[in-house]
C-alpha cells in the first residue's frame, strides 16, 4: 500500500473516532462526547471555512477534510461510520408528528 493511501486510511479512521469537543455540536448539547464530526452539517463547517477559521491543530485539519468531502459530495465515505453508530446522529429535536385528515383542510 502506498504511503498516501496509508495516510488517507489513517485520516479517515481518525475522522470516524473524533467528536466535536465544543460549540453547538459539542458535549453540552450532545452528551457525553459531542456529535461525530462526520455528521456535522456542511453549513456549520462553512462558517469555520468562511468566517471564523478552522480551529488550530489536528481538530482543525480533520474538520477541514470533512468540510471538503461534504462540499465535493464525497461524504458517502462516512456511511460505514454511520452504520457502526446506528445511523446518522439526530442533530435536531424530534418534531411531534401531526396527522392531517382531509376534513381538517380548509378547502
N, C-alpha and C positions, 0 to 999 in steps of 0.2 A: 504494500500500500504506500502511496506517495506521502511525502511529508505534509503537503497541502491537504490531502484527503484526511489524514490523521488529525490535523489541527481543526478542520471543519467538523469532524465527528466529535472531537472533544468540546468544541464550542457549542454544538447542538445539545450534547449531553448536559452541559452546564446550564444552558438556557432552560432545559427541561427540569432542572432542580432548583432554579432560582425563583424566589418570590419577591414581590415589591416590598421593600422594607420601610417605606414612608409614604405619606400623601394620601390621596383619595383612594388608592388601591392598596394601602399599607395595612399592617396588622390591626390598627384601631378600627378599621371598617371591615376587614376580612380576617378575623382571628383564626388561628393563632399566629400565622406567619405572613399574611398578606396574600394577595392574588398572584397566581403564577404569571411571570412576565409575558409568557406567550399568549395569555388571554387578555392582556390589557389592550383596549381599543386603539387602533391606529390614530384616531383623532387626539387622544390623550398623549400619545408618543409624539405626534406632530407638534404639540405645544412645546415639548422639550426641543425638538428639532428647529422650530422657527422662532421661539421667544426666549425661553429660559436657558437653553443649552442643556445638554445631557449631563448627568452627574459625573464627577471625576471618578477615575479608577475603573475597575473591572465591570461594575454595575453599569456604568455609562456605556462601555463598549458593547455589552450584551444588549442593552436597551436599543442602542443604535442599530445593531444587527437585526433585532426583532422588528423594529420600525421599517427598515429597508426591505425585509422579507415581506411584510404586510403590504407596503406600497407597491412592490413588484408583483404582488399576487401569488407569491410562492409560500404563503403561510400554511399550505397543506402539509408541509413537513412537520407541523406541530400536532397533527392528528394522533400519532402514536402516544404522545404525552397526554392528550385529552382522553384518549381511550383508557389509558392507565389510571387517570384520575376520575373516571366515571362520567366523562363528558365535559363540556365547556363549563367554566366557572360562572355561576349566575352573578352578573355584575349589577343587576337592578333588582329592587324588591319585586316580588311576585305581585302582579295586579289581581284584584279579585275578578273572578270570571262573572260576566253578566250575560244572562240569557235574554235575548230579544225575541219576543213572539210576534207573529205577523199582526195580531190585533192590537199590539202596543205601538205600531208605526202610525205616524200622523197622516199618512196618505192612503 
